[in-house]
């Protein structure tokens, strides 16, 4: 499964509930609600560069190698170390306060993040 490509948010489920649960401030949640976030993934074997580009030019990039501990950054900007795995064609990572999976299904990038009983789903369509 090759993840390389550029994807733009197409739909989201449970955005508000998830962002509140992980502790983002209300103003940040409001500002990000309708962002057309672009996710750009460069995959070279087990090496990934995973970037999210927000309107206005702000971006966040995580670089990791499957099966090796890497320094990463959360949505809220906190740095942490994690070992990203590949399970059944999905990229799987445990962030400090949520579990995240990502997979490519056809021309879509499907990302699912779970904290407690709240599951946030973001589907992005391939644009390049």
ChimeraX attribute file (.defattr): number of C-alpha atoms within 10 A of each C-alpha:
attribute: neighborCount
match mode: 1-to-1
recipient: residues
	/A:1	11
	/A:2	12
	/A:3	21
	/A:4	17
	/A:5	17
	/A:6	18
	/A:7	22
	/A:8	21
	/A:9	20
	/A:10	14
	/A:11	14
	/A:12	17
	/A:13	13
	/A:14	12
	/A:15	18
	/A:16	16
	/A:17	14
	/A:18	22
	/A:19	22
	/A:20	13
	/A:21	15
	/A:22	16
	/A:23	11
	/A:24	14
	/A:25	11
	/A:26	12
	/A:27	8
	/A:28	12
	/A:29	17
	/A:30	12
	/A:31	9
	/A:32	16
	/A:33	12
	/A:34	12
	/A:35	13
	/A:36	16
	/A:37	17
	/A:38	20
	/A:39	23
	/A:40	21
	/A:41	20
	/A:42	16
	/A:43	18
	/A:44	12
	/A:45	10
	/A:46	12
	/A:47	14
	/A:48	17
	/A:49	15
	/A:50	18
	/A:51	17
	/A:52	18
	/A:53	17
	/A:54	15
	/A:55	11
	/A:56	6
	/A:57	6
	/A:58	8
	/A:59	13
	/A:60	15
	/A:61	16
	/A:62	15
	/A:63	16
	/A:64	21
	/A:65	17
	/A:66	17
	/A:67	13
	/A:68	14
	/A:69	13
	/A:70	16
	/A:71	13
	/A:72	19
	/A:73	18
	/A:74	15
	/A:75	12
	/A:76	12
	/A:77	9
	/A:78	10
	/A:79	13
	/A:80	12
	/A:81	14
	/A:82	18
	/A:83	17
	/A:84	21
	/A:85	20
	/A:86	15
	/A:87	10
	/A:88	9
	/A:89	13
	/A:90	17
	/A:91	17
	/A:92	21
	/A:93	18
	/A:94	16
	/A:95	22
	/A:96	14
	/A:97	14
	/A:98	17
	/A:99	15
	/A:100	20
	/A:101	19
	/A:102	20
	/A:103	21
	/A:104	20
	/A:105	12
	/A:106	9
	/A:107	13
	/A:108	19
	/A:109	22
	/A:110	20
	/A:111	19
	/A:112	17
	/A:113	20
	/A:114	19
	/A:115	17
	/A:116	11
	/A:117	7
	/A:118	15
	/A:119	17
	/A:120	18
	/A:121	20
	/A:122	18
	/A:123	21
	/A:124	23
	/A:125	21
	/A:126	20
	/A:127	14
	/A:128	10
